[in-house]
Amino acid sequence: SCIRFRSFFSSEGQEFTFIRTPMAASDFSVRHYVYDDVEGDVTLQNFSLVAEDLKFKIPYLKRAQELSSGKIKIFTAPWNVPDWIKEKRGTTLGPISEEFYQVWADYFVRFFEAYSEEGVDFWGLTPENEPQFLNRGGWTPETMTPWVVNYLKPTLDRAGFGHLKLMICDDQRTNVPNWSENVSGGKTLRRRNVGGTGWGEGGTVFVVGKS
């Protein structure tokens, strides 16, 4: 409702400044969906936003930005991946197959382009919500790091999205020590505590790339 949005984002209310919106379906969705479920579509010709984006997410994000005078920083994360890019084809379980690492990076770009065409631009992203869950990306610090470095970041740069803040360990903060030590060889590239923003319990995130 209008009153609820004003209480969250306007100067008359809480003036929240961060929103995380899912890339496709999340735990709170009423159905499972991705943006390209056509097996073998490595060029993502069938990539398209769905009704949930066009009727709900995008209009709500725009309304929040209007009420906040554009102060809101929006970031995203996928909760799931297309089944056909998994190592075990046709199942939601297991990690992403390495042969589709570039396709998965391209998927992010297509998402950002599609939202930009609808008038919504992002501030940042995380590569995966709760990344170690096998019904999601099935990532570990050792597998996610080379994908981010060799595929995701270069792909974002080439497409004009290199300015986006890239964060890792979008998960419980008890996982942060293991991820930070393995991702950066014991050196945290940048640590920022943003408790209370909803970036996982406690809100500790690690930002990879430029400030």
Buried (B, 14 or more C-beta within 10 A) or exposed (E): EEEEBBBBBBEEBEBBEBBBBBBBBBEEEEEEBBBBEEEEBEEBEEBEBBEBBEEEBBEEBEBBBEBBEEBBBBBBBBBBBBBBBBBEEEEBEBBBBEEBBBBBBBBBBBBBBBBEEBEBBBBBBBBBBBBBBBBBBBBBBEBBBEBBEEBBBBBBEEBEBBEBBBBBBBBEBEBBEEBBEBBBEEEBEBEBEBEEBEBBEBBBBBBBBEE
